[in-house]
Amino acid sequence: MKIVTVKQAIKSLKKINDEISYAECFKTEQFTSGLIAFHPTKNSDHKQISHGDKDVVCQVIKGSGRLRINGKLFPLRPGIVCHIPKGTPHDFAARSSGELVLFYSLIKTN
């Protein structure tokens, strides 16, 4: 068993690039969970990613932004929960006014 507060996880965010920081909180063979923060940038990377064997479930913790799937934009704000089926290309972006922080789980599926 492990308990992590959102405040602790936010403090432990590690920068991947100018746009993304993340902190892994839990990891098993079946799932990985943590926080990911998207920072506003002038040259946002619009490359979409997909997870071939994992569904994504995420909840917006802080900030606002958008999720893009199949060319459709979904506005995000605190309290919204998203499910992205395995193999679905997607990307997130923060609004220009501040960072977007998500609690995510990557769940291995058959």
MIGUVEX-919448 format. One record per atom (N, C-alpha, C, O): x, y, z; residue number from 0. Coordinates in Angstrom, 3 decimals. Layout:
% MIGUVEX-919448
         xx         yy         zz   num
          X          Y          Z   NUM
...
This chain:
% MIGUVEX-919448
         xx         yy         zz   num
      0.850     -1.182      0.000     0
      0.000      0.000      0.000     0
      0.891      1.239      0.000     0
      1.963      1.265      0.603     0
      0.414      2.247     -0.688     1
      1.136      3.516     -0.756     1
      0.109      4.631     -0.804     1
     -0.905      4.516     -1.492     1
      0.363      5.699     -0.084     2
     -0.520      6.869     -0.097     2
      0.307      8.074     -0.518     2
      1.395      8.312      0.008     2
     -0.217      8.822     -1.461     3
      0.451     10.022     -1.969     3
     -0.571     11.142     -1.992     3
     -1.703     10.940     -2.433     3
     -0.189     12.310     -1.525     4
     -1.092     13.454     -1.638     4
     -0.820     14.162     -2.968     4
      0.287     14.111     -3.506     4
     -1.844     14.810     -3.471     5
     -1.681     15.575     -4.714     5
     -0.621     16.650     -4.509     5
      0.187     16.907     -5.401     5
     -0.624     17.270     -3.346     6
      0.358     18.320     -3.039     6
      1.785     17.763     -3.131     6
      2.669     18.409     -3.694     6
      2.007     16.558     -2.574     7
      3.329     15.923     -2.657     7
      3.705     15.649     -4.115     7
      4.825     15.929     -4.543     7
      2.761     15.105     -4.859     8
      3.029     14.750     -6.250     8
      3.333     15.989     -7.088     8
      4.227     15.962     -7.933     8
      2.599     17.067     -6.860     9
      2.866     18.308     -7.605     9
      4.271     18.809     -7.315     9
      4.963     19.272     -8.222     9
      4.703     18.721     -6.053    10
      6.057     19.157     -5.690    10
      7.137     18.294     -6.334    10
      8.262     18.753     -6.531    10
      6.802     17.044     -6.663    11
      7.810     16.149     -7.223    11
      7.764     16.065     -8.752    11
      8.451     15.230     -9.340    11
      6.959     16.924     -9.408    12
      6.910     16.933    -10.874    12
      8.302     17.174    -11.450    12
      9.011     18.083    -11.018    12
      8.687     16.356    -12.427    13
      9.980     16.505    -13.096    13
      9.751     16.935    -14.539    13
      8.899     16.389    -15.241    13
     10.515     17.906    -14.957    14
     10.374     18.476    -16.294    14
     10.910     17.515    -17.351    14
     12.052     17.063    -17.270    14
     10.072     17.208    -18.343    15
     10.486     16.400    -19.494    15
     10.968     17.323    -20.606    15
     11.999     17.074    -21.231    15
     10.208     18.396    -20.848    16
     10.555     19.410    -21.841    16
      9.846     20.705    -21.435    16
      9.277     20.780    -20.346    16
      9.875     21.719    -22.295    17
      9.258     23.003    -21.945    17
      7.749     22.902    -21.750    17
      7.143     23.755    -21.101    17
      7.146     21.861    -22.313    18
      5.694     21.738    -22.261    18
      5.180     20.769    -21.196    18
      4.067     20.942    -20.699    18
      5.972     19.751    -20.835    19
      5.455     18.669    -19.995    19
      6.351     18.388    -18.789    19
      7.577     18.343    -18.893    19
      5.688     18.199    -17.632    20
      6.331     17.699    -16.411    20
      5.467     16.561    -15.900    20
      4.253     16.557    -16.106    20
      6.099     15.574    -15.219    21
      5.278     14.503    -14.683    21
      5.890     13.910    -13.428    21
      7.082     14.066    -13.162    21
      5.051     13.227    -12.664    22
      5.480     12.501    -11.476    22
      4.707     11.193    -11.435    22
      3.477     11.190    -11.393    22
      5.429     10.089    -11.448    23
      4.787      8.779    -11.319    23
      4.500      8.536     -9.844    23
      5.375      8.728     -9.000    23
      3.289      8.118     -9.534    24
      2.902      7.872     -8.146    24
      2.824      6.383     -7.821    24
      3.294      5.955     -6.767    24
      2.238      5.595     -8.711    25
      2.029      4.171     -8.481    25
      2.363      3.403     -9.753    25
      2.081      3.861    -10.860    25
      2.969      2.225     -9.580    26
      3.278      1.408    -10.753    26
      3.207     -0.060    -10.376    26
      3.816     -0.502     -9.401    26
      2.440     -0.814    -11.180    27
      2.383     -2.266    -11.063    27
      2.482     -2.816    -12.475    27
      2.659     -2.064    -13.433    27
      2.368     -4.124    -12.597    28
      2.397     -4.732    -13.920    28
      1.177     -4.339    -14.748    28
      1.247     -4.276    -15.975    28
      0.062     -4.075    -14.074    29
     -1.197     -3.802    -14.762    29
     -1.496     -2.322    -14.995    29
     -2.248     -1.988    -15.911    29
     -0.924     -1.429    -14.186    30
     -1.226     -0.001    -14.349    30
     -0.104      0.876    -13.831    30
      0.731      0.456    -13.029    30
     -0.111      2.117    -14.318    31
      0.768      3.177    -13.839    31
     -0.103      4.401    -13.621    31
     -0.953      4.715    -14.455    31
      0.102      5.099    -12.503    32
     -0.657      6.317    -12.215    32
      0.284      7.411    -11.754    32
      1.353      7.144    -11.205    32
     -0.129      8.639    -11.984    33
      0.671      9.770    -11.538    33
      0.034     11.077    -11.962    33
     -1.132     11.132    -12.353    33
      0.836     12.131    -11.872    34
      0.404     13.458    -12.311    34
      1.203     13.848    -13.536    34
      2.387     13.529    -13.650    34
      0.549     14.535    -14.445    35
      1.231     15.104    -15.602    35
      0.748     16.542    -15.753    35
     -0.451     16.816    -15.696    35
      1.688     17.448    -15.945    36
      1.367     18.868    -16.098    36
      1.769     19.323    -17.490    36
      2.870     19.033    -17.958    36
      0.871     20.033    -18.139    37
      1.128     20.626    -19.449    37
      1.237     22.129    -19.249    37
      0.326     22.761    -18.712    37
      2.350     22.693    -19.681    38
      2.615     24.119    -19.524    38
      2.348     24.832    -20.842    38
      2.645     24.287    -21.905    38
      1.797     26.036    -20.794    39
      1.572     26.765    -22.047    39
      2.902     27.114    -22.706    39
      3.832     27.573    -22.043    39
      2.984     26.894    -24.002    40
      4.181     27.253    -24.765    40
      3.755     27.847    -26.099    40
      2.667     27.569    -26.603    40
      4.621     28.659    -26.653    41
      4.325     29.245    -27.959    41
      4.383     28.185    -29.046    41
      3.597     28.215    -29.992    41
      5.308     27.252    -28.912    42
      5.487     26.209    -29.921    42
      5.064     24.855    -29.361    42
      5.887     23.952    -29.211    42
      3.805     24.722    -29.060    43
      3.266     23.486    -28.514    43
      3.478     22.330    -29.486    43
      3.285     22.483    -30.692    43
      3.877     21.170    -28.958    44
      4.066     19.974    -29.779    44
      2.703     19.332    -30.014    44
      2.080     18.831    -29.078    44
      2.244     19.348    -31.255    45
      0.918     18.818    -31.574    45
      0.960     17.343    -31.954    45
     -0.007     16.807    -32.497    45
      2.093     16.683    -31.662    46
      2.226     15.263    -31.957    46
      1.300     14.471    -31.037    46
      1.278     14.676    -29.823    46
      0.544     13.574    -31.636    47
     -0.354     12.747    -30.832    47
      0.352     11.448    -30.451    47
      1.211     10.950    -31.178    47
     -0.032     10.916    -29.294    48
      0.507      9.652    -28.832    48
     -0.641      8.664    -28.692    48
     -1.806      9.056    -28.625    48
     -0.306      7.389    -28.647    49
     -1.308      6.364    -28.343    49
     -0.613      5.269    -27.550    49
      0.601      5.087    -27.646    49
     -1.377      4.565    -26.789    50
     -0.864      3.475    -25.965    50
     -1.514      2.196    -26.488    50
     -2.710      1.979    -26.294    50
     -0.729      1.354    -27.147    51
     -1.265      0.192    -27.829    51
     -1.923     -0.847    -26.945    51
     -2.841     -1.542    -27.380    51
     -1.462     -0.960    -25.702    52
     -2.014     -1.989    -24.818    52
     -2.603     -1.418    -23.531    52
     -2.887     -2.160    -22.591    52
     -2.788     -0.088    -23.490    53
     -3.270      0.538    -22.256    53
     -4.375      1.554    -22.524    53
     -4.269      2.379    -23.431    53
     -5.431      1.482    -21.726    54
     -6.437      2.541    -21.689    54
     -5.891      3.668    -20.822    54
     -5.087      3.426    -19.921    54
     -6.320      4.885    -21.085    55
     -5.945      6.037    -20.270    55
     -7.197      6.550    -19.574    55
     -8.232      6.756    -20.208    55
     -7.093      6.752    -18.279    56
     -8.147      7.420    -17.517    56
     -7.462      8.575    -16.810    56
     -6.445      8.386    -16.144    56
     -8.014      9.767    -16.953    57
     -7.401     10.917    -16.295    57
     -8.467     11.867    -15.768    57
     -9.581     11.944    -16.287    57
     -8.086     12.582    -14.723    58
     -8.959     13.583    -14.111    58
     -8.204     14.896    -14.060    58
     -7.037     14.939    -13.670    58
     -8.873     15.964    -14.454    59
     -8.262     17.292    -14.389    59
     -8.249     17.737    -12.931    59
     -9.292     17.828    -12.283    59
     -7.047     18.012    -12.428    60
     -6.854     18.443    -11.045    60
     -6.819     19.964    -10.939    60
     -7.371     20.555    -10.011    60
     -6.153     20.582    -11.917    61
     -5.905     22.028    -11.840    61
     -5.749     22.600    -13.241    61
     -5.228     21.935    -14.136    61
     -6.202     23.831    -13.426    62
     -6.017     24.532    -14.688    62
     -7.064     24.171    -15.723    62
     -8.066     23.518    -15.430    62
     -6.801     24.616    -16.938    63
     -7.711     24.321    -18.042    63
     -6.897     24.131    -19.311    63
     -5.747     24.558    -19.409    63
     -7.526     23.480    -20.274    64
     -6.855     23.200    -21.529    64
     -7.780     22.422    -22.425    64
     -8.997     22.607    -22.405    64
     -7.179     21.530    -23.226    65
     -7.999     20.752    -24.144    65
     -7.368     19.385    -24.390    65
     -6.166     19.178    -24.227    65
     -8.247     18.461    -24.794    66
     -7.868     17.135    -25.252    66
     -8.256     17.065    -26.722    66
     -9.345     17.499    -27.096    66
     -7.366     16.516    -27.567    67
     -7.681     16.374    -28.993    67
     -7.664     14.896    -29.355    67
     -6.678     14.192    -29.131    67
     -8.783     14.442    -29.920    68
     -8.923     13.072    -30.410    68
     -9.631     13.133    -31.761    68
    -10.687     13.753    -31.888    68
     -9.041     12.486    -32.774    69
     -9.633     12.453    -34.132    69
    -10.003     13.844    -34.640    69
    -11.047     14.019    -35.267    69
     -9.154     14.830    -34.371    70
     -9.393     16.182    -34.844    70
    -10.425     16.954    -34.046    70
    -10.642     18.138    -34.305    70
    -11.065     16.311    -33.082    71
    -12.075     16.985    -32.263    71
    -11.444     17.455    -30.964    71
    -10.696     16.716    -30.324    71
    -11.752     18.696    -30.575    72
    -11.209     19.286    -29.346    72
    -12.239     19.214    -28.224    72
    -13.409     19.550    -28.407    72
    -11.777     18.770    -27.065    73
    -12.625     18.674    -25.883    73
    -12.058     19.603    -24.821    73
    -10.916     19.423    -24.398    73
    -12.839     20.604    -24.375    74
    -12.337     21.507    -23.342    74
    -12.200     20.774    -22.006    74
    -13.027     19.932    -21.658    74
    -11.144     21.109    -21.268    75
    -10.872     20.485    -19.976    75
    -10.812     21.530    -18.874    75
    -10.291     22.629    -19.065    75
    -11.357     21.167    -17.714    76
    -11.308     22.024    -16.522    76
    -11.381     21.104    -15.305    76
    -11.742     19.937    -15.452    76
    -11.053     21.590    -14.115    77
    -11.069     20.734    -12.928    77
    -12.402     20.008    -12.748    77
    -13.478     20.580    -12.921    77
    -12.288     18.735    -12.396    78
    -13.464     17.914    -12.174    78
    -13.830     17.021    -13.346    78
    -14.618     16.089    -13.183    78
    -13.277     17.283    -14.528    79
    -13.580     16.456    -15.700    79
    -12.713     15.192    -15.649    79
    -11.520     15.246    -15.352    79
    -13.348     14.062    -15.947    80
    -12.666     12.774    -16.025    80
    -12.780     12.266    -17.460    80
    -13.859     12.313    -18.051    80
    -11.674     11.782    -18.020    81
    -11.640     11.310    -19.404    81
    -11.220      9.847    -19.452    81
    -10.392      9.401    -18.658    81
    -11.795      9.111    -20.386    82
    -11.352      7.747    -20.687    82
    -10.955      7.722    -22.154    82
    -11.740      8.096    -23.025    82
     -9.737      7.282    -22.422    83
     -9.235      7.178    -23.788    83
     -8.884      5.711    -24.028    83
     -7.941      5.200    -23.424    83
     -9.630      5.024    -24.902    84
     -9.371      3.599    -25.153    84
     -7.980      3.365    -25.745    84
     -7.426      4.230    -26.423    84
     -7.431      2.183    -25.476    85
     -6.109      1.827    -26.003    85
     -6.063      2.028    -27.518    85
     -7.048      1.806    -28.222    85
     -4.892      2.453    -27.997    86
     -4.697      2.636    -29.428    86
     -5.281      3.907    -30.013    86
     -5.193      4.116    -31.223    86
     -5.878      4.768    -29.188    87
     -6.500      6.004    -29.681    87
     -5.478      7.145    -29.662    87
     -5.025      7.538    -28.587    87
     -5.104      7.687    -30.833    88
     -4.186      8.833    -30.857    88
     -4.826     10.043    -30.168    88
     -5.995     10.355    -30.397    88
     -4.039     10.717    -29.320    89
     -4.559     11.860    -28.560    89
     -3.416     12.777    -28.142    89
     -2.250     12.382    -28.155    89
     -3.763     13.988    -27.777    90
     -2.812     14.904    -27.141    90
     -3.571     15.909    -26.293    90
     -4.754     16.173    -26.506    90
     -2.851     16.463    -25.322    91
     -3.386     17.464    -24.398    91
     -2.604     18.756    -24.582    91
     -1.455     18.732    -25.024    91
     -3.218     19.874    -24.248    92
     -2.520     21.164    -24.246    92
     -3.162     22.067    -23.200    92
     -4.374     22.036    -22.985    92
     -2.325     22.870    -22.559    93
     -2.794     23.861    -21.590    93
     -3.253     25.110    -22.322    93
     -2.800     25.392    -23.431    93
     -4.142     25.849    -21.703    94
     -4.503     27.172    -22.225    94
     -3.315     28.096    -21.994    94
     -2.439     27.797    -21.183    94
     -3.286     29.192    -22.692    95
     -2.168     30.130    -22.576    95
     -2.085     30.798    -21.211    95
     -1.073     31.419    -20.885    95
     -3.144     30.675    -20.406    96
     -3.181     31.370    -19.117    96
     -2.556     30.589    -17.961    96
     -2.432     31.145    -16.870    96
     -2.161     29.340    -18.143    97
     -1.554     28.593    -17.045    97
     -1.465     27.110    -17.336    97
     -1.879     26.643    -18.397    97
     -0.918     26.376    -16.377    98
     -0.708     24.960    -16.607    98
     -1.979     24.130    -16.405    98
     -2.900     24.527    -15.691    98
     -1.996     22.981    -17.048    99
     -3.064     21.994    -16.952    99
     -2.465     20.794    -16.235    99
     -1.480     20.227    -16.707    99
     -3.047     20.391    -15.089   100
     -2.526     19.264    -14.321   100
     -3.569     18.153    -14.294   100
     -4.724     18.376    -13.931   100
     -3.142     16.949    -14.685   101
     -4.019     15.783    -14.731   101
     -3.487     14.688    -13.815   101
     -2.276     14.486    -13.723   101
     -4.394     13.977    -13.134   102
     -4.054     12.710    -12.502   102
     -4.402     11.661    -13.539   102
     -5.536     11.617    -14.016   102
     -3.433     10.806    -13.899   103
     -3.659      9.837    -14.961   103
     -3.442      8.411    -14.453   103
     -2.716      8.182    -13.486   103
     -4.085      7.469    -15.124   104
     -3.819      6.047    -14.939   104
     -3.747      5.421    -16.324   104
     -4.641      5.604    -17.151   104
     -2.666      4.676    -16.567   105
     -2.530      3.867    -17.766   105
     -2.822      2.444    -17.335   105
     -2.093      1.875    -16.523   105
     -3.893      1.862    -17.878   106
     -4.373      0.569    -17.425   106
     -4.223     -0.459    -18.540   106
     -4.808     -0.323    -19.615   106
     -3.425     -1.495    -18.266   107
     -3.185     -2.530    -19.277   107
     -4.470     -3.300    -19.521   107
     -5.141     -3.741    -18.588   107
     -4.802     -3.454    -20.813   108
     -6.006     -4.184    -21.193   108
     -5.620     -5.332    -22.111   108
     -4.512     -5.360    -22.648   108
     -6.512     -6.257    -22.286   109
     -6.249     -7.428    -23.157   109
     -6.554     -7.107    -24.591   109
     -6.395     -7.961    -25.462   109
